[in-house]
Structures are given as structure tokens and as C-alpha cells.
Amino acid sequence: MATSNLTVRVDEGIKKEFDNFCENVGLNATSAVNMFIRTVVRTRALPFIVTDTVAEQDNRIVMAKMKDAILSMREQSVTNGNSDMTMDEINAVIAKYRQEKHAVNA
């Protein structure tokens, strides 16, 4: 099989780290890059997830807001005196409220 050269520019420090990694796992840089290329060709996909940093930041913001909302609900349940209620107890209170509301509206 004929071979072809591929030249890639990379930060010198990153290259040294990559070479050290490859050596530690018994490879050289050429073998590692060939493994990467063959994996991409075989699977028709990159062997890692590529994400948009803006999307990641948006996700972190959403997660932080969700965490704040959960903490706020916990604080409110302590204030209301129902922080130790089980889901069955909460559902029973809701069912009772709905029955009472229905009886008033009937």
C-alpha cells in the first residue's frame, strides 16, 4: 500500500506531551495519528464528542439556575414545615386539596 505524508502544525508543548503519552502507551506519534485516522474513516465519526463552548456555557447557566430553584424549593419546604414529607404524603395532600376544591365547585 502506498503511503502519503501528512504535515500538521501543533504547539510545541502539546507535541511534547503527546509524544510522552504515546511513549507511555507503547506507540509513536505516527502510529497514534494513523489509529485516529483509521477510526474516523471506519466509523465515519470523530472518536470524541465535539461541543460548542457557547452551548456548554448555556448548559452550565441552565444547570446553575435549576440548582438555585431546587435549593429555593427546599428552603420553602422547611419554612412550610413539610420538608420531611414523603412523595406519598405530598400526593395525599394534593389529592385531598383537589377533592375539597371539587366539592366546593360542585
N, C-alpha and C positions, 0 to 999 in steps of 0.2 A: 504494500500500500504506500502510495506517495505521501509525503508529509509536506506541511506548509508551516512557515514561521508566523507567529503572532506576536506583535510588539505591543506592550501595554505600559503606559506611564502610571506610576504609583508613588506615593510618598515614600521616601527612603526609610523612615522609621517603621512604617507599616510593612514594607517589604522585609525588613529585618525580622520583625515579629512573625510574619508569615513564614519565612524561611525557618525560623526556630521552631514554630509549631509543626511544620512539615517534617523537620528532622526528628522531632519528638515522637511522631506517629509513624516513622519509618518511610517517609516519602520525600520527594524533592518537589520544588515548585512546579516543574513541568508536569509531573505525574498528577499533582493535585489539580492543576488547571485542566488537564485532559479529563480527569474524573468529572469535574464540574461541567465541562462542555458536553461530554457524552451523556451525562444525566439530563441536561437541558434538552438535548436532541432526542433522547429516548422517551422522556416524559412529556415533552412539548410544554414545559413549565420550568420556572426557576425553582430550585430546591430550597427556597426560603420564602417567607412572606414579605412582599414589598408593600409598605404602607405610606400613606400621605401624612406627613408630620402635622399638617393642619387638622386632618381628621383625628389623629391621635390626641392632639391638644383639645379639640372639641369634645372628644370622648372623656378626657380627664376632667373637663369642666362639668360635663353632664354627671359623671360619677361623683364629683365633689358635691354638686347640688343634691343628688339623691342621698348621699350620706348625711348632709345637713338636714334634709327633710325627715329622714329616719330618726336622727337624734332629736329633732324637734318633736316628733310624734311620741318618742319615748318620754321626753320631759313632760309633755302634756298628759300622758297616761299616769305619770307619777303624781302630777298636780290633781288629776281627777280621781286618784285613789284606785285605779284599776290596772296598775302596772303588773300585777301578779295574776291576772285573769288568763285562763287558757282560751284557745280558739273556740272550744265548745261553749264555754261560758259567754264569750263575746257573741257568738252566733245565737245563743239563747236570749240574750238581752235584745239583740236586733229583732229576732222573731217576735218577742213579747211586744216591742215597740210597734212593729208592723201590725200585729193583731189589735192593739189598742187604737192605733190610727185608723184601721179599717172599721172597727166598731163605732168610732166617733163619726166617720163619714157615711156609715150605712143608714 
